[in-house]
């Protein structure tokens, strides 16, 4: 009987670890995704030679 | 304890909460708060998502250095009552696990902060982790009673990192926030060391009351409190300060110096008789003292956000 209870406790501890790690990884993915979206949607380089050249941002800057 | 129960304890696998405890969540709270204030009071605005991600990185970096500290200090934590229940001395987490978690999270937090914000912020975070884990924990803590004087720098960096996240640089404002925590740390910890003296003696840690005695420690607490006052009031005269911060800092520092003066006049006999009541009060108040200074800066930032500027307020620095 005692052996069964020990096993059960061990599994509960493992489950808590696995669920916790799952949540941590989920949060990590969500954070990287959110920051990527934010960075990509921000006004980007005004330099026409730059890979992230954004003509509308440059034009908006010029009219201000 | 029978042999079988010992074996069951020894192979006990950690649950998630034990790993969280390894990151010193209570220290983390102060780090998150001061880093957030450093970020919010900075003149540049940061997108809230990037700000949240940056603060998360700083918090995880601080936690990682806590895990490395617990890995290194497991032997002394075991003999001190305050720390004996930590995950490693209580057998819930294996030392190797703590080391792995500490190193992995250190690397992740620094790299991600660099990618999310800028290299200066990431560099400062890396230096903070190095300073706390290597300079303070591994080197100074067991060697010199100045351990927390120098080691305090590790706890003082977070607002500077927050400021660097927003501005990409270092300013007089962020240096003053650094100095505030840096000079506050010794009187804060020496007050604790006064009533936890037996713990530190048993663990053989050269804290000030152990090596120089109580009288000298009490004098040094007063000296640092007096030194701290002008540093804590100075941010009032920068662009992040204002009359509200000034008033708050004035009251808090008067109380802090007054409290330290009271401690300096107490003898060990009186302190023991009262069960170190004044020392415990001073320690508790020191936490509130630091917290309220940063709250003061937040209030000033909020007022600026609402367009309320103190036009006549002198900005000296």
Interface residues (C-beta under 8 A of the other chain):
Chain A: X6 X10 X12 X13 X14 X16 X17 X19 X20 X21 X31 X32 X34 X35 X37 X38 X39 X42
Chain B: X8 X12 X13 X14 X15 X16 X17 X19 X20 X47 X49 X50 X52 X53 X56 X112 X116
